[in-house]
Amino acid sequence: MRLRMFNQRSRPGTPGNRGGGLISSIALVEDEDAVAEMYRLGLEARGIHVRTYADSESFFKSLEKSLPDLVVLDWVLDGTSGAEVLKGLRKQPRTRELRVIVLSNLSKRDFASVISAMGPVEWLEKLSTHPLALADKISNLFDR
């Protein structure tokens, strides 16, 4: 499966490029440098442009300039939680429709009620999600 990227018609700041199957950028919010680097390298090996953020503050600041097509979000961040980041995204009209994949060492079932209240979110467990498997998941999301 190939990931189609960098189409001239894709518009920066348009969440998800819905219906087009095209991805121009992904935001990876992960506070562990080694984990962020591992996933960044894996995704970029599949041609996916990744911007990494070690904290929610730098991530939200980046959203003032442009929106990614997808957010890959660690659920446990230093100083905040993925739940707080997700609430912040869903609260703002400009970011409400961003696609989000939670990538966590924690099980989704422990947070099912929180997640269901925040709109559609994919949940993957880090221990069982190889970087290339994440790339495949992202590709499948945009091929829908």
N, CA, C and O atoms as a GROMACS GRO file, in nm:
protein
  576
    1MET      N    1   0.084  -0.117   0.000
    1MET     CA    2   0.000   0.000   0.000
    1MET      C    3   0.089   0.123   0.000
    1MET      O    4   0.179   0.135   0.083
    2ARG      N    5   0.064   0.214  -0.092
    2ARG     CA    6   0.144   0.336  -0.100
    2ARG      C    7   0.068   0.452  -0.041
    2ARG      O    8  -0.055   0.457  -0.048
    3LEU      N    9   0.140   0.543   0.017
    3LEU     CA   10   0.082   0.663   0.075
    3LEU      C   11   0.101   0.776  -0.025
    3LEU      O   12   0.213   0.808  -0.063
    4ARG      N   13  -0.008   0.837  -0.066
    4ARG     CA   14   0.001   0.948  -0.160
    4ARG      C   15   0.026   1.076  -0.082
    4ARG      O   16  -0.039   1.101   0.020
    5MET      N   17   0.119   1.156  -0.128
    5MET     CA   18   0.158   1.273  -0.051
    5MET      C   19   0.180   1.394  -0.140
    5MET      O   20   0.196   1.382  -0.261
    6PHE      N   21   0.181   1.510  -0.077
    6PHE     CA   22   0.224   1.636  -0.135
    6PHE      C   23   0.155   1.668  -0.267
    6PHE      O   24   0.221   1.709  -0.362
    7ASN      N   25   0.026   1.650  -0.272
    7ASN     CA   26  -0.052   1.686  -0.388
    7ASN      C   27  -0.063   1.838  -0.395
    7ASN      O   28  -0.083   1.903  -0.292
    8GLN      N   29  -0.050   1.894  -0.512
    8GLN     CA   30  -0.058   2.039  -0.528
    8GLN      C   31  -0.193   2.095  -0.485
    8GLN      O   32  -0.202   2.212  -0.446
    9ARG      N   33  -0.298   2.014  -0.491
    9ARG     CA   34  -0.430   2.062  -0.455
    9ARG      C   35  -0.456   2.061  -0.306
    9ARG      O   36  -0.552   2.124  -0.260
   10SER      N   37  -0.373   1.993  -0.227
   10SER     CA   38  -0.397   1.991  -0.083
   10SER      C   39  -0.371   2.129  -0.027
   10SER      O   40  -0.275   2.195  -0.066
   11ARG      N   41  -0.455   2.172   0.062
   11ARG     CA   42  -0.445   2.306   0.117
   11ARG      C   43  -0.395   2.299   0.260
   11ARG      O   44  -0.455   2.231   0.343
   12PRO      N   45  -0.286   2.370   0.290
   12PRO     CA   46  -0.240   2.374   0.428
   12PRO      C   47  -0.350   2.430   0.516
   12PRO      O   48  -0.424   2.520   0.476
   13GLY      N   49  -0.358   2.377   0.636
   13GLY     CA   50  -0.457   2.429   0.730
   13GLY      C   51  -0.594   2.366   0.716
   13GLY      O   52  -0.686   2.401   0.789
   14THR      N   53  -0.610   2.273   0.623
   14THR     CA   54  -0.737   2.204   0.607
   14THR      C   55  -0.724   2.067   0.674
   14THR      O   56  -0.655   1.979   0.621
   15PRO      N   57  -0.790   2.048   0.789
   15PRO     CA   58  -0.770   1.924   0.861
   15PRO      C   59  -0.810   1.802   0.780
   15PRO      O   60  -0.920   1.794   0.726
   16GLY      N   61  -0.719   1.709   0.772
   16GLY     CA   62  -0.750   1.579   0.719
   16GLY      C   63  -0.762   1.566   0.569
   16GLY      O   64  -0.764   1.454   0.519
   17ASN      N   65  -0.769   1.676   0.495
   17ASN     CA   66  -0.788   1.668   0.350
   17ASN      C   67  -0.892   1.561   0.320
   17ASN      O   68  -0.868   1.473   0.237
   18ARG      N   69  -1.005   1.568   0.384
   18ARG     CA   70  -1.107   1.465   0.377
   18ARG      C   71  -1.146   1.432   0.234
   18ARG      O   72  -1.171   1.519   0.150
   19GLY      N   73  -1.151   1.302   0.210
   19GLY     CA   74  -1.194   1.256   0.079
   19GLY      C   75  -1.083   1.249  -0.024
   19GLY      O   76  -1.100   1.183  -0.126
   20GLY      N   77  -0.971   1.315  -0.001
   20GLY     CA   78  -0.866   1.319  -0.101
   20GLY      C   79  -0.762   1.212  -0.085
   20GLY      O   80  -0.688   1.183  -0.180
   21GLY      N   81  -0.752   1.151   0.032
   21GLY     CA   82  -0.653   1.048   0.055
   21GLY      C   83  -0.511   1.102   0.056
   21GLY      O   84  -0.416   1.025   0.036
   22LEU      N   85  -0.494   1.230   0.077
   22LEU     CA   86  -0.362   1.292   0.069
   22LEU      C   87  -0.320   1.343   0.206
   22LEU      O   88  -0.402   1.394   0.283
   23ILE      N   89  -0.192   1.330   0.235
   23ILE     CA   90  -0.140   1.375   0.363
   23ILE      C   91  -0.022   1.467   0.335
   23ILE      O   92   0.068   1.431   0.260
   24SER      N   93  -0.022   1.585   0.396
   24SER     CA   94   0.093   1.672   0.380
   24SER      C   95   0.177   1.679   0.506
   24SER      O   96   0.298   1.697   0.498
   25SER      N   97   0.114   1.664   0.623
   25SER     CA   98   0.195   1.665   0.746
   25SER      C   99   0.122   1.601   0.862
   25SER      O  100  -0.001   1.599   0.869
   26ILE      N  101   0.202   1.548   0.953
   26ILE     CA  102   0.150   1.487   1.074
   26ILE      C  103   0.223   1.550   1.192
   26ILE      O  104   0.344   1.572   1.187
   27ALA      N  105   0.148   1.578   1.298
   27ALA     CA  106   0.207   1.626   1.423
   27ALA      C  107   0.218   1.507   1.517
   27ALA      O  108   0.119   1.439   1.542
   28LEU      N  109   0.337   1.483   1.568
   28LEU     CA  110   0.361   1.377   1.664
   28LEU      C  111   0.392   1.443   1.798
   28LEU      O  112   0.496   1.507   1.814
   29VAL      N  113   0.300   1.429   1.894
   29VAL     CA  114   0.317   1.488   2.026
   29VAL      C  115   0.361   1.377   2.121
   29VAL      O  116   0.280   1.295   2.164
   30GLU      N  117   0.489   1.377   2.153
   30GLU     CA  118   0.551   1.270   2.232
   30GLU      C  119   0.664   1.330   2.314
   30GLU      O  120   0.755   1.392   2.258
   31ASP      N  121   0.661   1.312   2.446
   31ASP     CA  122   0.761   1.374   2.532
   31ASP      C  123   0.888   1.291   2.550
   31ASP      O  124   0.986   1.342   2.605
   32GLU      N  125   0.889   1.168   2.507
   32GLU     CA  126   1.010   1.086   2.516
   32GLU      C  127   1.085   1.096   2.383
   32GLU      O  128   1.038   1.047   2.280
   33ASP      N  129   1.202   1.158   2.387
   33ASP     CA  130   1.278   1.185   2.264
   33ASP      C  131   1.305   1.060   2.182
   33ASP      O  132   1.289   1.061   2.060
   34ALA      N  133   1.347   0.952   2.247
   34ALA     CA  134   1.381   0.830   2.173
   34ALA      C  135   1.259   0.770   2.104
   34ALA      O  136   1.268   0.722   1.992
   35VAL      N  137   1.146   0.774   2.171
   35VAL     CA  138   1.022   0.722   2.112
   35VAL      C  139   0.978   0.810   1.995
   35VAL      O  140   0.940   0.759   1.890
   36ALA      N  141   0.984   0.941   2.015
   36ALA     CA  142   0.947   1.034   1.908
   36ALA      C  143   1.035   1.013   1.785
   36ALA      O  144   0.987   1.011   1.672
   37GLU      N  145   1.164   0.997   1.808
   37GLU     CA  146   1.257   0.977   1.697
   37GLU      C  147   1.231   0.845   1.625
   37GLU      O  148   1.236   0.840   1.502
   38MET      N  149   1.204   0.739   1.700
   38MET     CA  150   1.175   0.609   1.640
   38MET      C  151   1.053   0.618   1.547
   38MET      O  152   1.058   0.571   1.433
   39TYR      N  153   0.944   0.678   1.596
   39TYR     CA  154   0.824   0.688   1.512
   39TYR      C  155   0.844   0.786   1.398
   39TYR      O  156   0.794   0.764   1.287
   40ARG      N  157   0.916   0.895   1.422
   40ARG     CA  158   0.941   0.992   1.315
   40ARG      C  159   1.017   0.924   1.201
   40ARG      O  160   0.980   0.937   1.084
   41LEU      N  161   1.123   0.852   1.235
   41LEU     CA  162   1.203   0.784   1.132
   41LEU      C  163   1.121   0.680   1.056
   41LEU      O  164   1.131   0.669   0.934
   42GLY      N  165   1.039   0.604   1.129
   42GLY     CA  166   0.956   0.504   1.064
   42GLY      C  167   0.854   0.564   0.969
   42GLY      O  168   0.833   0.514   0.858
   43LEU      N  169   0.791   0.672   1.013
   43LEU     CA  170   0.692   0.738   0.928
   43LEU      C  171   0.757   0.804   0.807
   43LEU      O  172   0.706   0.795   0.696
   44GLU      N  173   0.870   0.870   0.830
   44GLU     CA  174   0.939   0.935   0.720
   44GLU      C  175   0.993   0.834   0.620
   44GLU      O  176   1.008   0.865   0.502
   45ALA      N  177   1.024   0.712   0.666
   45ALA     CA  178   1.068   0.606   0.575
   45ALA      C  179   0.957   0.570   0.476
   45ALA      O  180   0.984   0.521   0.367
   46ARG      N  181   0.835   0.596   0.515
   46ARG     CA  182   0.720   0.572   0.427
   46ARG      C  183   0.675   0.699   0.356
   46ARG      O  184   0.568   0.701   0.294
   47GLY      N  185   0.755   0.805   0.365
   47GLY     CA  186   0.724   0.927   0.292
   47GLY      C  187   0.629   1.022   0.362
   47GLY      O  188   0.574   1.111   0.298
   48ILE      N  189   0.608   1.004   0.491
   48ILE     CA  190   0.517   1.090   0.566
   48ILE      C  191   0.599   1.198   0.636
   48ILE      O  192   0.690   1.168   0.712
   49HIS      N  193   0.565   1.324   0.610
   49HIS     CA  194   0.634   1.436   0.675
   49HIS      C  195   0.581   1.449   0.818
   49HIS      O  196   0.461   1.460   0.841
   50VAL      N  197   0.674   1.448   0.915
   50VAL     CA  198   0.638   1.449   1.056
   50VAL      C  199   0.701   1.569   1.125
   50VAL      O  200   0.820   1.598   1.107
   51ARG      N  201   0.620   1.638   1.203
   51ARG     CA  202   0.671   1.742   1.293
   51ARG      C  203   0.653   1.690   1.434
   51ARG      O  204   0.543   1.648   1.471
   52THR      N  205   0.759   1.692   1.513
   52THR     CA  206   0.751   1.640   1.649
   52THR      C  207   0.744   1.754   1.750
   52THR      O  208   0.802   1.860   1.732
   53TYR      N  209   0.669   1.728   1.857
   53TYR     CA  210   0.652   1.824   1.967
   53TYR      C  211   0.668   1.748   2.098
   53TYR      O  212   0.603   1.645   2.119
   54ALA      N  213   0.754   1.800   2.185
   54ALA     CA  214   0.782   1.733   2.311
   54ALA      C  215   0.683   1.771   2.420
   54ALA      O  216   0.682   1.710   2.527
   55ASP      N  217   0.600   1.872   2.395
   55ASP     CA  218   0.504   1.915   2.496
   55ASP      C  219   0.383   1.978   2.430
   55ASP      O  220   0.385   2.014   2.312
   56SER      N  221   0.277   1.992   2.508
   56SER     CA  222   0.152   2.045   2.453
   56SER      C  223   0.164   2.193   2.418
   56SER      O  224   0.100   2.240   2.324
   57GLU      N  225   0.245   2.266   2.493
   57GLU     CA  226   0.259   2.410   2.468
   57GLU      C  227   0.316   2.437   2.328
   57GLU      O  228   0.261   2.519   2.254
   58SER      N  229   0.424   2.369   2.292
   58SER     CA  230   0.481   2.391   2.159
   58SER      C  231   0.387   2.340   2.050
   58SER      O  232   0.381   2.398   1.942
   59PHE      N  233   0.316   2.233   2.078
   59PHE     CA  234   0.219   2.182   1.981
   59PHE      C  235   0.108   2.282   1.954
   59PHE      O  236   0.078   2.313   1.839
   60PHE      N  237   0.046   2.334   2.061
   60PHE     CA  238  -0.063   2.430   2.042
   60PHE      C  239  -0.014   2.559   1.976
   60PHE      O  240  -0.087   2.621   1.899
   61LYS      N  241   0.108   2.599   2.007
   61LYS     CA  242   0.164   2.719   1.943
   61LYS      C  243   0.179   2.696   1.793
   61LYS      O  244   0.155   2.787   1.713
   62SER      N  245   0.218   2.576   1.754
   62SER     CA  246   0.234   2.545   1.610
   62SER      C  247   0.102   2.552   1.536
   62SER      O  248   0.098   2.582   1.417
   63LEU      N  249  -0.008   2.523   1.606
   63LEU     CA  250  -0.139   2.523   1.541
   63LEU      C  251  -0.183   2.664   1.502
   63LEU      O  252  -0.271   2.680   1.417
   64GLU      N  253  -0.122   2.765   1.562
   64GLU     CA  254  -0.152   2.903   1.524
   64GLU      C  255  -0.106   2.932   1.383
   64GLU      O  256  -0.164   3.016   1.314
   65LYS      N  257  -0.001   2.862   1.337
   65LYS     CA  258   0.055   2.884   1.204
   65LYS      C  259  -0.010   2.797   1.098
   65LYS      O  260  -0.048   2.844   0.991
   66SER      N  261  -0.022   2.668   1.129
   66SER     CA  262  -0.083   2.576   1.032
   66SER      C  263  -0.131   2.451   1.105
   66SER      O  264  -0.085   2.417   1.214
   67LEU      N  265  -0.226   2.385   1.041
   67LEU     CA  266  -0.282   2.262   1.098
   67LEU      C  267  -0.223   2.140   1.028
   67LEU      O  268  -0.207   2.140   0.906
   68PRO      N  269  -0.192   2.038   1.105
   68PRO     CA  270  -0.150   1.912   1.042
   68PRO      C  271  -0.273   1.839   0.989
   68PRO      O  272  -0.386   1.875   1.021
   69ASP      N  273  -0.250   1.738   0.911
   69ASP     CA  274  -0.360   1.654   0.863
   69ASP      C  275  -0.404   1.554   0.968
   69ASP      O  276  -0.516   1.504   0.966
   70LEU      N  277  -0.312   1.523   1.060
   70LEU     CA  278  -0.337   1.422   1.161
   70LEU      C  279  -0.248   1.450   1.281
   70LEU      O  280  -0.136   1.500   1.265
   71VAL      N  281  -0.297   1.418   1.400
   71VAL     CA  282  -0.219   1.429   1.522
   71VAL      C  283  -0.200   1.290   1.579
   71VAL      O  284  -0.297   1.216   1.599
   72VAL      N  285  -0.075   1.253   1.605
   72VAL     CA  286  -0.043   1.130   1.678
   72VAL      C  287  -0.004   1.178   1.817
   72VAL      O  288   0.095   1.249   1.834
   73LEU      N  289  -0.083   1.137   1.916
   73LEU     CA  290  -0.076   1.195   2.049
   73LEU      C  291  -0.045   1.091   2.156
   73LEU      O  292  -0.116   0.992   2.170
   74ASP      N  293   0.062   1.115   2.231
   74ASP     CA  294   0.091   1.032   2.347
   74ASP      C  295  -0.012   1.067   2.455
   74ASP      O  296  -0.043   1.185   2.473
   75TRP      N  297  -0.063   0.969   2.524
   75TRP     CA  298  -0.167   0.992   2.625
   75TRP      C  299  -0.111   1.045   2.757
   75TRP      O  300  -0.179   1.115   2.831
   76VAL      N  301   0.014   1.009   2.785
   76VAL     CA  302   0.077   1.055   2.910
   76VAL      C  303   0.196   1.143   2.872
   76VAL      O  304   0.300   1.095   2.829
   77LEU      N  305   0.177   1.273   2.891
   77LEU     CA  306   0.281   1.370   2.859
   77LEU      C  307   0.333   1.434   2.987
   77LEU      O  308   0.261   1.442   3.087
   78ASP      N  309   0.456   1.477   2.984
   78ASP     CA  310   0.514   1.545   3.099
   78ASP      C  311   0.444   1.680   3.117
   78ASP      O  312   0.449   1.764   3.028
   79GLY      N  313   0.380   1.700   3.231
   79GLY     CA  314   0.316   1.827   3.261
   79GLY      C  315   0.170   1.838   3.222
   79GLY      O  316   0.101   1.931   3.266
   80THR      N  317   0.120   1.745   3.141
   80THR     CA  318  -0.021   1.747   3.102
   80THR      C  319  -0.060   1.605   3.059
   80THR      O  320   0.021   1.512   3.066
   81SER      N  321  -0.181   1.590   3.017
   81SER     CA  322  -0.225   1.459   2.969
   81SER      C  323  -0.275   1.470   2.827
   81SER      O  324  -0.312   1.577   2.779
   82GLY      N  325  -0.276   1.356   2.761
   82GLY     CA  326  -0.334   1.352   2.627
   82GLY      C  327  -0.480   1.392   2.628
   82GLY      O  328  -0.530   1.450   2.532
   83ALA      N  329  -0.549   1.361   2.739
   83ALA     CA  330  -0.690   1.399   2.751
   83ALA      C  331  -0.704   1.551   2.746
   83ALA      O  332  -0.795   1.603   2.682
   84GLU      N  333  -0.616   1.622   2.814
   84GLU     CA  334  -0.622   1.768   2.813
   84GLU      C  335  -0.591   1.824   2.675
   84GLU      O  336  -0.655   1.919   2.630
   85VAL      N  337  -0.495   1.765   2.607
   85VAL     CA  338  -0.463   1.809   2.472
   85VAL      C  339  -0.582   1.784   2.380
   85VAL      O  340  -0.620   1.871   2.302
   86LEU      N  341  -0.641   1.667   2.391
   86LEU     CA  342  -0.756   1.633   2.307
   86LEU      C  343  -0.874   1.725   2.336
   86LEU      O  344  -0.942   1.769   2.243
   87LYS      N  345  -0.900   1.754   2.462
   87LYS     CA  346  -1.006   1.848   2.498
   87LYS      C  347  -0.980   1.985   2.436
   87LYS      O  348  -1.071   2.048   2.383
   88GLY      N  349  -0.854   2.030   2.442
   88GLY     CA  350  -0.817   2.158   2.382
   88GLY      C  351  -0.841   2.160   2.232
   88GLY      O  352  -0.887   2.260   2.178
   89LEU      N  353  -0.811   2.050   2.165
   89LEU     CA  354  -0.835   2.042   2.021
   89LEU      C  355  -0.984   2.046   1.989
   89LEU      O  356  -1.027   2.117   1.898
   90ARG      N  357  -1.062   1.970   2.063
   90ARG     CA  358  -1.205   1.959   2.035
   90ARG      C  359  -1.282   2.086   2.073
   90ARG      O  360  -1.392   2.110   2.023
   91LYS      N  361  -1.225   2.166   2.160
   91LYS     CA  362  -1.291   2.288   2.206
   91LYS      C  363  -1.286   2.399   2.102
   91LYS      O  364  -1.378   2.482   2.097
   92GLN      N  365  -1.184   2.403   2.020
   92GLN     CA  366  -1.166   2.510   1.922
   92GLN      C  367  -1.225   2.472   1.787
   92GLN      O  368  -1.198   2.363   1.736
   93PRO      N  369  -1.307   2.559   1.729
   93PRO     CA  370  -1.367   2.527   1.598
   93PRO      C  371  -1.263   2.495   1.491
   93PRO      O  372  -1.286   2.408   1.407
   94ARG      N  373  -1.151   2.562   1.492
   94ARG     CA  374  -1.048   2.543   1.389
   94ARG      C  375  -0.983   2.405   1.398
   94ARG      O  376  -0.939   2.352   1.296
   95THR      N  377  -0.976   2.347   1.518
   95THR     CA  378  -0.908   2.219   1.536
   95THR      C  379  -1.002   2.104   1.572
   95THR      O  380  -0.957   1.991   1.590
   96ARG      N  381  -1.128   2.133   1.584
   96ARG     CA  382  -1.227   2.034   1.629
   96ARG      C  383  -1.229   1.908   1.544
   96ARG      O  384  -1.248   1.798   1.595
   97GLU      N  385  -1.209   1.923   1.414
   97GLU     CA  386  -1.220   1.810   1.322
   97GLU      C  387  -1.089   1.740   1.291
   97GLU      O  388  -1.085   1.649   1.208
   98LEU      N  389  -0.981   1.780   1.356
   98LEU     CA  390  -0.853   1.713   1.331
   98LEU      C  391  -0.862   1.565   1.366
   98LEU      O  392  -0.919   1.528   1.469
   99ARG      N  393  -0.807   1.483   1.281
   99ARG     CA  394  -0.799   1.340   1.311
   99ARG      C  395  -0.690   1.318   1.414
   99ARG      O  396  -0.584   1.380   1.409
  100VAL      N  397  -0.717   1.228   1.508
  100VAL     CA  398  -0.623   1.200   1.616
  100VAL      C  399  -0.605   1.050   1.632
  100VAL      O  400  -0.702   0.973   1.634
  101ILE      N  401  -0.479   1.010   1.644
  101ILE     CA  402  -0.445   0.874   1.685
  101ILE      C  403  -0.374   0.887   1.818
  101ILE      O  404  -0.272   0.955   1.828
  102VAL      N  405  -0.427   0.822   1.920
  102VAL     CA  406  -0.358   0.817   2.048
  102VAL      C  407  -0.263   0.698   2.043
  102VAL      O  408  -0.301   0.587   2.007
  103LEU      N  409  -0.138   0.723   2.080
  103LEU     CA  410  -0.036   0.621   2.082
  103LEU      C  411   0.015   0.615   2.226
  103LEU      O  412   0.084   0.706   2.271
  104SER      N  413  -0.019   0.508   2.297
  104SER     CA  414   0.007   0.505   2.440
  104SER      C  415   0.050   0.367   2.487
  104SER      O  416   0.022   0.266   2.421
  105ASN      N  417   0.116   0.363   2.600
  105ASN     CA  418   0.147   0.236   2.665
  105ASN      C  419   0.028   0.187   2.747
  105ASN      O  420   0.028   0.074   2.795
  106LEU      N  421  -0.071   0.271   2.762
  106LEU     CA  422  -0.190   0.237   2.839
  106LEU      C  423  -0.296   0.175   2.750
  106LEU      O  424  -0.296   0.195   2.628
  107SER      N  425  -0.385   0.100   2.810
  107SER     CA  426  -0.492   0.035   2.736
  107SER      C  427  -0.610   0.130   2.715
  107SER      O  428  -0.646   0.207   2.804
  108LYS      N  429  -0.669   0.123   2.598
  108LYS     CA  430  -0.784   0.207   2.565
  108LYS      C  431  -0.901   0.181   2.660
  108LYS      O  432  -0.973   0.274   2.695
  109ARG      N  433  -0.920   0.059   2.700
  109ARG     CA  434  -1.037   0.027   2.782
  109ARG      C  435  -1.037   0.104   2.914
  109ARG      O  436  -1.143   0.130   2.972
  110ASP      N  437  -0.917   0.141   2.961
  110ASP     CA  438  -0.909   0.219   3.085
  110ASP      C  439  -0.959   0.362   3.068
  110ASP      O  440  -0.988   0.430   3.166
  111PHE      N  441  -0.968   0.407   2.943
  111PHE     CA  442  -1.007   0.545   2.915
  111PHE      C  443  -1.123   0.555   2.817
  111PHE      O  444  -1.147   0.660   2.758
  112ALA      N  445  -1.195   0.446   2.800
  112ALA     CA  446  -1.301   0.440   2.700
  112ALA      C  447  -1.406   0.550   2.716
  112ALA      O  448  -1.447   0.610   2.617
  113SER      N  449  -1.448   0.577   2.838
  113SER     CA  450  -1.552   0.680   2.857
  113SER      C  451  -1.499   0.819   2.824
  113SER      O  452  -1.572   0.901   2.769
  114VAL      N  453  -1.375   0.846   2.858
  114VAL     CA  454  -1.315   0.976   2.827
  114VAL      C  455  -1.302   0.992   2.677
  114VAL      O  456  -1.336   1.097   2.621
  115ILE      N  457  -1.253   0.889   2.611
  115ILE     CA  458  -1.231   0.894   2.467
  115ILE      C  459  -1.362   0.908   2.391
  115ILE      O  460  -1.371   0.988   2.297
  116SER      N  461  -1.463   0.833   2.428
  116SER     CA  462  -1.589   0.838   2.354
  116SER      C  463  -1.655   0.975   2.361
  116SER      O  464  -1.728   1.012   2.269
  117ALA      N  465  -1.629   1.049   2.466
  117ALA     CA  466  -1.686   1.183   2.480
  117ALA      C  467  -1.614   1.287   2.394
  117ALA      O  468  -1.662   1.400   2.380
  118MET      N  469  -1.500   1.251   2.337
  118MET     CA  470  -1.420   1.348   2.262
  118MET      C  471  -1.420   1.325   2.112
  118MET      O  472  -1.330   1.372   2.042
  119GLY      N  473  -1.516   1.255   2.063
  119GLY     CA  474  -1.525   1.237   1.920
  119GLY      C  475  -1.437   1.124   1.872
  119GLY      O  476  -1.372   1.056   1.952
  120PRO      N  477  -1.434   1.104   1.741
  120PRO     CA  478  -1.361   0.990   1.686
  120PRO      C  479  -1.211   1.001   1.711
  120PRO      O  480  -1.147   1.100   1.676
  121VAL      N  481  -1.159   0.897   1.772
  121VAL     CA  482  -1.016   0.889   1.802
  121VAL      C  483  -0.974   0.745   1.782
  121VAL      O  484  -1.043   0.653   1.826
  122GLU      N  485  -0.862   0.725   1.716
  122GLU     CA  486  -0.803   0.592   1.706
  122GLU      C  487  -0.709   0.574   1.824
  122GLU      O  488  -0.645   0.671   1.866
  123TRP      N  489  -0.699   0.455   1.878
  123TRP     CA  490  -0.611   0.428   1.993
  123TRP      C  491  -0.522   0.310   1.959
  123TRP      O  492  -0.571   0.202   1.925
  124LEU      N  493  -0.391   0.330   1.968
  124LEU     CA  494  -0.295   0.223   1.944
  124LEU      C  495  -0.203   0.212   2.064
  124LEU      O  496  -0.165   0.312   2.125
  125GLU      N  497  -0.167   0.089   2.098
  125GLU     CA  498  -0.074   0.068   2.208
  125GLU      C  499   0.068   0.062   2.154
  125GLU      O  500   0.098  -0.011   2.060
  126LYS      N  501   0.156   0.142   2.214
  126LYS     CA  502   0.295   0.152   2.166
  126LYS      C  503   0.365   0.018   2.158
  126LYS      O  504   0.434  -0.012   2.061
  127LEU      N  505   0.346  -0.063   2.260
  127LEU     CA  506   0.419  -0.190   2.266
  127LEU      C  507   0.388  -0.281   2.148
  127LEU      O  508   0.471  -0.363   2.110
  128SER      N  509   0.271  -0.267   2.091
  128SER     CA  510   0.233  -0.354   1.980
  128SER      C  511   0.222  -0.278   1.848
  128SER      O  512   0.167  -0.331   1.751
  129THR      N  513   0.274  -0.155   1.843
  129THR     CA  514   0.263  -0.075   1.720
  129THR      C  515   0.401  -0.036   1.671
  129THR      O  516   0.462   0.060   1.719
  130HIS      N  517   0.449  -0.110   1.575
  130HIS     CA  518   0.576  -0.079   1.509
  130HIS      C  519   0.558   0.050   1.428
  130HIS      O  520   0.447   0.076   1.380
  131PRO      N  521   0.661   0.131   1.412
  131PRO     CA  522   0.648   0.254   1.333
  131PRO      C  523   0.592   0.234   1.193
  131PRO      O  524   0.514   0.316   1.144
  132LEU      N  525   0.630   0.126   1.128
  132LEU     CA  526   0.576   0.101   0.994
  132LEU      C  527   0.429   0.059   0.999
  132LEU      O  528   0.353   0.086   0.906
  133ALA      N  529   0.388  -0.008   1.107
  133ALA     CA  530   0.246  -0.041   1.125
  133ALA      C  531   0.166   0.087   1.148
  133ALA      O  532   0.052   0.098   1.102
  134LEU      N  533   0.224   0.183   1.218
  134LEU     CA  534   0.158   0.313   1.235
  134LEU      C  535   0.142   0.382   1.101
  134LEU      O  536   0.037   0.440   1.072
  135ALA      N  537   0.245   0.376   1.018
  135ALA     CA  538   0.237   0.435   0.884
  135ALA      C  539   0.125   0.370   0.803
  135ALA      O  540   0.052   0.439   0.732
  136ASP      N  541   0.111   0.238   0.814
  136ASP     CA  542   0.003   0.168   0.743
  136ASP      C  543  -0.134   0.212   0.795
  136ASP      O  544  -0.226   0.234   0.716
  137LYS      N  545  -0.146   0.226   0.925
  137LYS     CA  546  -0.272   0.270   0.986
  137LYS      C  547  -0.309   0.409   0.935
  137LYS      O  548  -0.425   0.434   0.901
  138ILE      N  549  -0.211   0.498   0.930
  138ILE     CA  550  -0.235   0.634   0.882
  138ILE      C  551  -0.277   0.631   0.736
  138ILE      O  552  -0.371   0.700   0.697
  139SER      N  553  -0.209   0.552   0.657
  139SER     CA  554  -0.245   0.539   0.516
  139SER      C  555  -0.387   0.490   0.500
  139SER      O  556  -0.461   0.541   0.416
  140ASN      N  557  -0.427   0.391   0.580
  140ASN     CA  558  -0.563   0.339   0.574
  140ASN      C  559  -0.666   0.444   0.613
  140ASN      O  560  -0.774   0.450   0.554
  141LEU      N  561  -0.634   0.526   0.711
  141LEU     CA  562  -0.728   0.632   0.752
  141LEU      C  563  -0.756   0.729   0.639
  141LEU      O  564  -0.869   0.775   0.621
  142PHE      N  565  -0.652   0.761   0.562
  142PHE     CA  566  -0.668   0.860   0.456
  142PHE      C  567  -0.716   0.800   0.324
  142PHE      O  568  -0.751   0.873   0.231
  143ASP      N  569  -0.717   0.669   0.316
  143ASP     CA  570  -0.770   0.604   0.197
  143ASP      C  571  -0.920   0.583   0.206
  143ASP      O  572  -0.984   0.544   0.108
  144ARG      N  573  -0.977   0.609   0.325
  144ARG     CA  574  -1.122   0.589   0.344
  144ARG      C  575  -1.200   0.687   0.263
  144ARG      O  576  -1.323   0.685   0.266
   0.00000   0.00000   0.00000
